[in-house]
Amino acid sequence: MSFQREKQGISASELLQALADGEDIQLNNCTITGVLDVNRLFDPEEKFQTENLAVEQVKDSKSLVLSQSIVFDKCVFEENTVFAGPLSEPESVTVKFKADAIFNSSVFKSQTQFRNAVFCGTAGFDGCTFGGFVTFKNSRFMQDAKFRTVSFNGYCLLGGAFFQSSVRFNNTHFAKGVNFAGVKFCGQTDFAGVYSSSRAVPTYESVFFGRRRYGDGESFWRFVKQSAQEAGYYQLAGECFYNERCARLRKKMHGQSPYDALSIFEKVGKMLWSVRLLPELIFGRLLFGYGERPARVLVVSALVILICAFFYSQHGALVYREGPVETSFFQSLYFSTITFTTLGYGDFYPSTQGFCRQLAMAEALSGVFLMSLFVVCLAKRFSRG
């Protein structure tokens, strides 16, 4: 059986009864009036016929299983849409969509709740407009989730959601903020073109990317960075910029295809091709931190000075201007420091024996490079905004 309507006004009660009867839902350009709340199916006063309703009881909670396909194409939901438990007991009801659940280009004028919902098939919300608060908290998306060109005009709560397959948020608009805390993205993730028109910075604590190795989080961190910049949180924007650049580097090194699926020749070719990225890996990320880790430059500088001072403290490594002298470690550290900073008082100079002069040349060059790098780091961090 199929519940098909086109360009009609449908009451929420009529639609709930069709869901309870297990009918496939095929609505196109329809307007749903009244509160579409699945909790009404469990209210004896509503007098719904629920003989065919599939309900699984798990301890103190109910799992409502909707096995039919559900398609709302360009529909308008006039009042609250609830596929979750009541606000007073949000964990008491779980709605499981066994087949595809498609809501493409639909308009939800009031609150929308899919908390704890399980989407076993494709979850399609492309082109939707959510006028009020919307929650997908702790929902599970087992197949593709599509949120492309969606307008969230109210606050969007996605905390704790689980995306097993790919998820697309391309060109989506979050007008009043979004919460990604604890979200797990296990498949391909795309946030290209996502933007926020408010000064609310997305919440993203403990967000997880299963394909982090392939750089899938790049567009996500770009979105958070842009939101932080517009809100004036420049330090947070810097951290997100660092995460974005790290993700981009991983994408360059590993590509978007699973490494294990490649042939042995493709693996060798990819490894050889990745050698060109070693300068960015060593200097850009590990040493420079893309301008967001100036402390790393100071630590490396201190290590260079100490290591060179150790070699200068060896017998005959340094010569005093009045003749050879046994140098202490403090004198060697002093010479190493003035060599690193290219100051050079001339009271000590390296001996012609061994490799001391070559070491002094290398230290002076590394000093010029590291000090310049440190200045660039500071200028980048303190010139934001």
Secondary structure, DSSP 8 states (H G I E B T S, - for coil): -EEEEES-EEEHHHHHHHHHTT-EEEEES-EEES-EEGGGGG-GGG----TT-EEEEETTEEEEEE-S-EEEES-EE-S-EE-S--TTSTTSEEEEE-S-EE-TT-EE-S-EE-TT-EESS-EE-TT-EE-S-EE-TT-EE-S-EE-TT-EE-S-EE-TT-EESS-EE-TT-EESS-EE-TT-EE-S-EE-TT-EESSS---B-TT-EETTGGGTTTHHHHHHHHHHHHHHT-HHHHHHHHHHHHHHHHHHHHH-SS-GGGS-HHHHHHHHHHHGGGHHIIIIIIIISGGGT-HHHHHHHHHHHHHHHHHHHTSTTSEEETTEE----HHHHHHHHHHHHTT---SSEEE-SSTTHHHHHHHHHHHHHHHHHHHHHHHHHHHT--
